[in-house]
Structure formats: C-alpha cells, structure tokens
Amino acid sequence: MHEALNNQIKNEMFSAYLYYSMSLHFTSMNFRGFATWMERQAMEEMEHAKKFIDYVTDRGGKVTLQSIDKPQEEWSSPLAAFEDSLKHEKFITAEINKLVDLAHAENDQATHYMLGWFVTEQVEEEASVGEVVDMLKMVGDHKQAIFMLDSKLGQRQ
C-alpha cells in the first residue's frame, strides 16, 4: 500500500505538470481564460498530491518522490487539450480505483476511508472537464464562441 501511495503522489504531481504545460500552451496562444482554468487545475492537483503526502507521513510512512515524465507541450486546438485532460482524468480515476481495491484487499480501513474523498473528487473532475469538452464540441470552429468560452473559463476560482 505504501509503495502504491507513493506512486499516486507521482501521478498527482504529473497531473499538475501536465496542466501547467497546457496553461503555458494556452498563454502562448493568447487564450488567457483557458490558461487560467488549466493553471487552477494544476494547483488543485498539487493539493491532491499534498493530501497523499500528508496521509503517508501521518501514518508513519516515508514519501519517496519519483521522477516525473515530461508532459506534452502543444495541442492542435483547445478541444484537443481538453480531450487530453479528460483522458488523463479517466486514467487518474482508474489509478484511484486500483488503490481502493488494494486497500480493501489489505483490509486497510484507514486508507480505504481516505480514498473515498478521492473517488468523489474524480467524479467531479471528470464531470468538470467533460463539460468543457462538450461545450467546445458544440461551438466547433466558431471563433467568437471559442473566445466567449475562453473568457468564461477564465473566471474559474
């Protein structure tokens, strides 16, 4: 369980890295709203990593930071980036589910209970990104609509 939690810390850190890369890509394209949305997402992923770090240390474990792969740097469109984001969130959901299964198999009630928060969070994450994907699909190549959506997403707190 300890090794699996350390691996999830790496996954959460990579998520932040990926979203910062997306934010920087959008900044370079002058999509400030999309950039802000992704930067907020990156910050949230760092908070998720911190929750895992705190849990491991609170349980007397040692956090071992692992190498993080270099994320993709460019996307062909806002839709492509958000579709990659949704794909990534589904990967993270699968990884959380594996942790839940492992905690159950090891009869680790404390970890199982802690992971419940992440299960709920992943439902929200997939829904949030999925909503943006759906909106981008609806607007298609209409530039005015894309700029309006960019402005809307920039208001994310």
Residue pairs with C-beta under 8 A, 6 or more apart in sequence:
1 102
1 103
1 106
1 108
1 111
2 56
2 61
2 62
4 98
4 99
4 102
5 52
5 55
5 56
5 61
5 99
5 111
6 56
6 63
6 64
6 66
7 66
8 52
8 95
8 96
8 99
9 49
9 52
9 53
9 56
9 63
9 65
9 66
10 65
10 66
10 67
10 68
11 92
11 95
12 45
12 46
12 48
12 49
12 52
12 92
13 45
13 46
13 49
13 65
13 68
14 68
14 69
14 71
15 42
15 45
15 48
15 88
15 92
16 42
16 43
16 45
16 46
16 49
17 42
17 68
17 71
18 42
18 71
18 72
18 85
18 88
19 38
19 39
19 41
19 42
19 45
19 85
20 38
20 39
20 42
20 71
21 71
21 72
21 73
22 34
22 38
22 75
22 81
22 84
22 85
23 34
23 35
23 36
23 38
23 39
23 42
24 35
24 73
25 73
25 74
25 75
25 81
26 32
26 34
26 35
26 38
26 78
26 81
27 35
31 78
31 150
32 150
32 154
33 149
33 150
33 151
33 152
33 153
33 154
33 155
34 78
34 81
34 150
34 153
34 154
35 154
36 153
36 154
36 156
37 132
37 153
37 154
37 156
38 81
38 85
40 156
40 157
41 85
48 118
48 121
51 117
51 118
53 63
55 111
55 114
56 62
56 63
57 63
59 110
59 111
72 84
75 81
75 84
77 136
78 136
78 146
78 149
78 150
79 133
79 136
79 137
82 129
82 132
82 133
82 136
83 133
85 129
86 126
86 129
86 130
86 133
89 122
89 125
89 126
89 129
90 126
92 122
92 125
93 122
93 125
93 126
96 115
96 118
96 119
96 122
97 119
99 111
99 115
99 118
100 112
100 115
100 119
102 108
103 109
103 111
103 112
103 115
104 112
132 149
132 153
135 149
136 146
136 149
139 145
139 146
139 149
